[in-house]
Amino acid sequence: MSRVLRPLLVAGNDKLSAGVFHFDIPAVQTCPGRSALCESRCYANRGRFLFPQVQERLEWNYTQSKLANFADRMADELYRKGILLMRWHVAGDIYSPGYARKMLEVIGRSPHCTFWFYTRSWRVPTIFPLIRALAILPNCKVWLSADAETGYPPEVPEGCRVAWMQTDETDGCEEADLVFLDRPLRKVALPMSQICPAETPLGKERGTTCATCRVCWTG
């Protein structure tokens, strides 16, 4: 009997949609560019992410990401399953230059798939050049994550956009390309056009998902 291999990727949640696959690792311990503010508000530190089976999955993924054959396995899975949209890191971030190089290899070997991710690892000098390299790839959309503590990134490389985490009504950023609202703010009518559509009352009513919105993985 042939051995069934556990997949690296899982199908999307309600926000992403089932057509988007994602690969996740433990939050905080894999987030070298995190701010105290983002750590305190991180959705991946609460809710379903605390379920034992989810914790086990994240740790298993993290272990796999450190193996020498990770890029080969990921590229193979993307190809075999015909996956067209993938988000890196619903939980976690680019934790080392070596891991970033594996991401580069996977994306470069998977021209049929469009990838996107948000990262605060732009704050890590040894990782930032690799983020710049990822942003050059035609099938990868890179978002530099920022907040009131990190401030707006001093350099936004070509191919990168900025996603801002807003935690109260006064700490927004007009320069940001997209704003993600801390959960209590999602019920407040804030006068900003760049709020993530899936986090607005109208977006919720329309059933907006990452797959239908397209803002983060096109352009």
Buried (B, 14 or more C-beta within 10 A) or exposed (E): EEEEEEEBBEBBBEBBBEBBBBBBBBBBBBBBBBBEBBBEBBBBBEEEBEEEEBEEBBEEBBEBBEEEEBBBBBBBBBEEEEBBBBBBBBBBBBBBBEBBBBBBBBBBBBEEBBBBBBBBBBBBEEBBEBBBBBBEBEBBBBBBBBBBBBEBBEEBBEBBBBBBBBBEEEBBBEEBBBBBBBEEBBEEEEEBEBBBBBBBEEBEEEEBBBBEBEBBBEE
